[in-house]
Amino acid sequence: MGEVNPRIIYGINTDKEGRCVHYHSDVDVIANKCAKCNKFYACYKCHDELEDHPFEPVDSDEEATAMCGVCGKLYSYKEYSCLSKCIECSHGFNPRCSLHKSVYVK
């Protein structure tokens, strides 16, 4: 497998801040890393449509597994899940992302 660019947010019809065809409100700006391919995806649905494997969750305290699509700030999922907005750029995060926690973290 080729080298993965750590700052690209993959997905379907993603905008410059990581919103995709599935999740595109103003606060849908968190990209999550798949433990198998190490790519940041706008959402698990995009990942599963574009990759040949299902999205694999990361450990909650593993570093650099969630990324703010606005500024590129990296978080562990544990850090990100305690925030309502980015500590770097102050952009708000979608509180409903927690509904998918079991997809993104072990």
N, C-alpha and C positions, 0 to 999 in steps of 0.2 A: 504494500500500500504506500502511496506517495505521502509526502510531508503535508500535514494539516496546518493551515493558517489559523492560528489561535484567535484572531480577531474578526473572522468572517462569521456572519450569522447566516446559516443555510436555511432554506425554506422555500415555500411556494409563494411567489409574488411578494417577497419581503421588501419593505421599504428600508430607507437608510438607518432606521432605528430598530429594526427587527420585528416589526409587525408583519403578520402574514395573512394569507387568505382565510385562515381559521379564526385568528384572534387579532383584531385590528382596532381596538379602542385606543385612546390616547395613552392609557397606562399599560398597554401590553408591550412592554419593552424589555422584558427579561428573556435572555436566551439561556438554555440549559444544555450542559454537555452530556453526551451519550458516553457511557463508560466503555463501550465496545469500539466505536470509531473515533472517539475523542473530538468530535465536531460539535460546535455549538449550533443548536437548532432553535428556530423561533418557537416551535412546539413539537410535541411528540407525534402529532398527526402528520405534520410535514415530514418529519424524520421517517416515519413508517411508510409513507408513500414514495419516498425518494431513495431509501436504502434497501439493501437485501437482507436486513436483519431487524428485529424489533428494537425499539429504544431500550437500552439497558441503564438502570439507575446507578447512581454513584453513592458513595458513603456520604452521610450528611456533613461530616467534618472535613472531608477531603477539600484541599485548597483549590481555588479557581475553577469552580464547576457551574457557577451562575454568573452571567455577565449583563451589566446594564447596557442596553442597546444605544442609549443616548450618548454616553461618555466612554464606554468600554471598561468601567471599573469592574474588577473581578471579585467574587465573593465565594466562600464555601456556601453550600445550601443552608447550613445552620445559621450563618451570619445573615444571609439574605432573608431567610424566613422570619427574622425578628424585626425587619425594617418595613416601613410604609413608603419610604422614598430613598433614593440613592444618597449616600453620604458624601459623594463627590460632586454631583451636579444638581441635587435636590429634586430630580424628576420623580414623580409619584409612580409607585408600582401597583399593579392590580391585586387587591386583597383576595380576589377569587382564585388566584393561581394556587392557593393552598388546597383547593379541591382536587388538584392533580398531584399532590405531594407523593403519593405512592408510586406514581409513574417515574418520577425524577430521582427519588432517593430510596435507599434501602432502610 
